[in-house]
């Protein structure tokens, strides 16, 4: 579709009522969207996570011109598969903890600002990442992040947000071990010892800008490895991300391409937009201009 086409004024709303803010904000979202001139064909507050994908799929196949998904990065990432190469616009309400995909797209994190974007913004074609055939929206990780995602108490993340998440991360760091990473790209193989790997379609990870220069419409994926075996390097990298962005290049090595193969010793789980959905070895690809999203004008 041409970028100049207006945003549809009819949509199906799907909100993950298990996300950090979803249950509280569902009714307010329906009211604000209608107030902003968006006619809701239907509105769904999803209480069981397994119902989110079938609900989005039914909306797209039913001919909805736009699907609005409210939730965290995991909810948004699981929904994008259903919109690839479909004549349906994807809009989002960032209701999670980190909201990395919304930050990457420049979408306001407050409900009123996100609704205003849907009502007055513009369309933008963006890339998606693919890990072993599974589409994802923003970022994936190998190393400490999957360990945190697999063990963090749900209530800690829900009530303390990023502060609680960081505290749990430091706890997990104590028992974490470095690993050997091999990246195969453009016919070359690169092997190194790594502490963490970020697979980025966008610059934000965990709610902060982590991978500088990663863009959602660049036609390439960035694989960033925090190198070395001393866990102090990972702490230094985290500190530089939060306090001294100019220093983060001292601890990382970046690989860029449209298709890569990633191997780790030992095999490790992959956290995809906050959910444990993959495992190494894995093939990483980019799907160029795969979906059309609503972004601020």
C-alpha positions in Angstrom: 0.0 0.0 0.0 1.2 3.5 -0.6 2.5 5.3 2.5 0.1 8.2 1.7 -3.0 6.2 2.4 -4.9 7.2 5.5 -5.0 5.1 8.6 -8.2 3.0 8.7 -11.0 4.2 11.0 -12.3 0.7 11.6 -10.4 -1.9 13.7 -10.5 -4.9 15.9 -9.0 -4.4 19.4 -7.2 -7.3 21.1 -5.8 -6.6 24.6 -3.7 -9.1 26.6 -5.5 -8.8 30.0 -2.6 -10.6 31.6 0.0 -7.9 30.6 1.1 -5.5 33.4 -1.6 -2.9 32.6 -3.9 -4.7 30.2 -6.7 -5.7 32.6 -6.9 -2.2 34.1 -6.7 -0.3 30.8 -8.9 -2.4 28.5 -12.1 -0.5 29.1 -10.4 2.8 29.1 -8.7 1.9 25.7 -12.1 1.0 24.1 -13.6 4.3 25.3 -10.5 6.4 24.2 -10.4 4.8 20.7 -14.1 5.4 20.1 -13.7 8.9 21.3 -10.8 9.4 18.9 -13.0 8.4 16.0 -12.0 4.7 15.6 -15.0 2.4 15.1 -14.3 -0.9 16.9 -15.7 -3.8 14.9 -15.0 -5.9 18.0 -13.0 -5.6 21.2 -11.4 -8.6 23.1 -9.9 -8.7 26.6 -7.8 -11.9 26.4 -7.4 -13.6 29.8 -5.8 -16.8 28.5 -2.6 -16.2 26.6 -3.2 -19.1 24.2 -6.3 -17.2 22.9 -4.4 -14.2 21.7 -3.0 -15.5 18.4 -6.3 -17.2 17.2 -8.2 -14.0 18.0 -5.7 -11.9 15.9 -5.8 -14.5 13.1 -9.6 -14.4 13.0 -9.6 -10.6 12.9 -7.2 -10.5 10.0 -8.8 -13.3 8.0 -12.2 -11.7 8.7 -11.1 -8.6 6.7 -10.4 -6.1 9.5 -8.6 -3.2 7.9 -6.6 -2.6 11.1 -5.9 -4.7 14.2 -4.9 -3.0 17.4 -3.0 -5.1 19.9 -2.5 -4.0 23.5 0.1 -5.7 25.7 3.8 -6.2 26.3 6.5 -7.0 23.7 5.7 -10.8 23.9 2.1 -10.2 23.0 3.0 -7.9 20.1 5.7 -10.2 18.8 3.3 -13.2 18.8 0.7 -11.2 16.8 2.9 -10.0 14.0 3.1 -13.5 12.3 -0.6 -13.1 11.4 -0.1 -9.8 9.6 2.9 -10.7 7.3 2.0 -9.9 3.7 -1.7 -9.2 4.7 -3.8 -6.2 3.7 -4.2 -5.2 7.3 -2.5 -2.4 9.3 -1.0 -3.2 12.7 -1.4 -0.7 15.5 -0.2 -1.2 19.1 -1.0 0.0 22.6 2.2 -0.5 24.7 0.9 -2.0 28.0 3.9 -4.0 29.1 7.0 -3.5 31.3 9.7 -2.7 28.8 7.7 -1.7 25.6 10.8 -2.0 23.5 9.0 -2.2 20.2 6.9 0.9 20.9 10.1 2.8 21.9 11.8 1.7 18.6 8.8 3.0 16.6 8.6 6.3 18.7 5.1 5.5 19.9 4.1 7.2 23.2 4.0 4.9 26.2 1.0 6.4 27.8 -2.4 5.2 26.7 -3.7 8.6 25.5 -0.6 9.2 23.5 -0.8 5.8 21.9 -4.4 6.2 21.0 -3.7 9.7 19.5 -1.0 8.0 17.3 -3.5 5.5 16.0 -6.0 8.3 15.2 -3.6 10.9 13.7 -0.4 9.0 12.8 0.8 7.6 9.6 1.6 4.2 8.0 5.1 2.8 8.0 6.5 -0.4 6.4 8.9 -2.2 8.7 11.1 -5.3 8.8 10.6 -8.3 11.0 13.2 -10.7 12.3 12.9 -14.4 11.7 14.4 -17.1 13.9 14.1 -20.6 12.5 10.9 -19.6 10.6 9.3 -17.7 13.6 8.7 -14.0 13.0 9.5 -11.5 15.8 9.1 -7.8 16.2 12.0 -6.2 17.9 14.8 -8.2 19.6 16.0 -11.6 20.9 18.7 -12.6 23.3 21.0 -15.5 24.2 22.7 -15.8 27.6 21.6 -14.1 30.7 18.3 -12.7 29.4 16.7 -16.1 28.8 17.8 -17.2 32.2 16.1 -14.2 33.8 13.0 -14.7 31.7 12.8 -18.4 32.7 13.1 -17.8 36.4 11.8 -14.2 37.3 8.8 -14.4 39.6 5.7 -13.1 37.8 4.7 -10.8 40.6 8.1 -9.2 40.9 8.0 -8.1 37.3 4.4 -7.1 37.6 4.7 -4.9 40.7 8.2 -3.6 40.5 8.6 -3.3 36.7 12.2 -2.7 35.4 13.6 -2.1 38.9 12.5 -5.6 40.0 13.7 -7.1 36.7 17.2 -5.6 37.2 17.4 -6.8 40.7 16.6 -10.4 39.6 19.1 -10.0 36.8 21.9 -9.3 39.3 20.8 -12.4 41.2 21.0 -14.6 38.1 24.4 -13.2 37.1 26.0 -15.0 40.1 25.4 -18.5 38.7 25.6 -17.5 35.0 28.5 -18.9 32.8 30.1 -17.5 29.6 29.8 -19.6 26.4 31.4 -20.1 23.0 29.6 -18.3 20.1 30.0 -18.9 16.4 28.4 -16.6 13.9 28.3 -17.5 10.2 27.6 -14.6 7.9 28.5 -13.8 4.3 30.4 -17.0 3.9 32.6 -16.4 6.9 32.7 -18.0 10.3 33.5 -16.0 13.5 34.1 -17.7 16.8 34.5 -16.0 20.2 33.7 -16.3 23.9 30.5 -14.4 24.8 28.6 -13.3 27.9 25.4 -12.3 26.1 24.1 -12.0 22.5 21.4 -9.6 21.3 19.7 -10.2 18.0 18.2 -6.9 17.1 15.7 -5.7 14.6 15.3 -2.5 16.6 17.6 -0.5 18.9 15.7 -1.1 22.2 16.0 -4.1 24.5 14.5 -4.4 27.9 13.2 -0.8 27.6 16.6 0.8 27.0 18.5 1.6 23.8 21.0 -1.2 23.6 22.0 -1.8 20.0 23.0 1.5 18.4 22.1 1.8 14.7 19.6 -1.1 14.6 16.7 0.0 12.5 13.3 -1.6 11.8 13.6 -0.7 8.1 17.3 -1.2 7.3 16.9 -4.6 5.6 19.4 -6.3 8.0 19.6 -7.8 11.4 22.3 -6.9 14.0 23.8 -9.6 16.1 25.6 -8.0 19.0 27.8 -10.1 21.3 29.1 -8.9 24.7 32.6 -10.5 24.4 34.9 -12.1 27.0 34.7 -14.4 29.9 34.9 -12.0 32.8 31.3 -11.2 34.1 32.5 -7.8 35.1 32.5 -7.0 31.3 28.8 -7.7 31.2 28.2 -5.4 34.2 30.4 -2.7 32.6 28.3 -3.1 29.4 25.0 -2.7 31.3 26.4 0.3 33.1 27.5 1.9 29.9 24.1 1.3 28.3 22.4 3.1 31.2 24.9 5.8 32.0 27.7 6.1 29.4 26.3 5.1 25.9 29.6 6.1 24.2 31.5 3.4 26.1 29.3 0.4 25.2 31.4 -0.3 22.1 34.3 -1.2 24.3 32.7 -4.5 25.3 30.8 -5.7 22.2 31.3 -7.0 18.7 28.5 -6.5 16.1 27.7 -8.6 13.1 25.2 -7.3 10.4 23.5 -9.2 7.6 20.2 -10.3 6.1 20.9 -14.0 7.0 23.1 -15.5 9.7 23.7 -18.8 11.5 24.3 -18.8 15.2 25.8 -21.7 17.1 26.6 -21.8 20.8 28.5 -24.3 23.0 26.6 -25.5 24.9 23.2 -25.1 23.1 21.3 -22.3 24.8 17.6 -21.1 24.9 16.7 -17.9 23.0 14.5 -15.3 24.5 12.4 -13.7 21.7 10.8 -10.4 22.7 10.8 -11.6 26.3 9.5 -15.1 25.7 11.5 -18.3 25.6 10.7 -19.5 22.1 13.9 -20.7 20.5 17.2 -22.6 21.0 20.6 -22.6 19.4 21.8 -23.5 16.8 19.5 -21.1 14.9 19.2 -19.4 11.6 18.5 -15.7 11.8 16.9 -13.8 8.9 15.2 -10.5 8.1 11.8 -10.2 6.4 12.1 -6.8 4.7 9.0 -4.5 4.8 6.9 -7.4 6.1 4.1 -5.5 7.9 2.6 -2.0 7.9 2.4 -0.3 11.3 1.0 2.9 12.6 3.6 5.4 13.9 3.4 9.0 15.0 3.0 11.5 12.2 
